[in-house]
Amino acid sequence: MNGTTADLEELGISPGNMEKENWLDYLAEGIDDLPTTERVIISLFYYENLTIEEIALVLELSESEVSKIHHDTVLELLKR
């Protein structure tokens, strides 16, 4: 189990049991309040279907940076 899934389960959220639209609703509710980099990463990943590798190339960041920002941002949005 990856870190994001484990962290979400601690919040009582199981993405596997959610429909995609509900999952995106959770993220969409707070996306406008995010700093630019976080907002771009979430938008590209969930709405434009880019991979972490592709986002890293676009933003000129390492894949590990993009992955960490993505993970932390999703958790932040779901905690709201």
N, C-alpha and C positions, 0 to 999 in steps of 0.2 A: 504494500500500500504506500502511495507516495505521501509526501508531507501535506500537500494541500487537502487531499481526501481525509487524512487523519485529523487535520485541524478543523475541517468543516464538520466532521462527525462530532468533535468536541462541542461545537456550537449547536448540535442537534440538527444539522443540515446534511442530507445525503444527496449529492447531485445525481446519483444513479436512479433515485426515486422521483426526480423532478422532471417535468417536461421541459424541453429546451426553451420554450417561451417563458415559463416561470423563472427559470435560471437567469435568462437575459433580463427579465423584469427586475430581479434583485439587483443586478449590476447597473441597469439603466437609471434606477432611482437616484443614484449618487454620482453618476459619471460626470455631470456638469460641474460638480464642486471639486473635482480632482485637479491637481497640478497638471500642466500640459503634457509632460512625458508619460505620466500614468494614464491620462485620458487617451492619448494616442495609442499606447500599447494595448489597452483594453479594447479600444475601437478596432484596431487592426486585427487583433486576434479573434474577437467574437463576431464582429460585423463584416469584416473583409476576408476572414478566414486565412490570414497569413500565419505562417508558422513562426515559432520563436526565432529560428534561424533567419527567416526573411525579415522579421521586424528588426533584428539586430543589425542586419545590413542596411536597412533603410535609415535607422537612427544612429548608425555608426557607434554602436555599443557592443560589448561582448554578449554572447548568448547567455552566459551566466548572470550578467547584470539584468538583462531583459527578463529572464526567468524569475529572478528574485523579485524584481519590481512587480511583475505580473502576479506572483504568489501573494506578496504582501498586500497589493492593491485589492485583489479579490477578497481576501480575508477582511480587510478594512470595510469594503462595501457590504459584505454580508453581515458584519457585526452591527451595522446601523439599524 
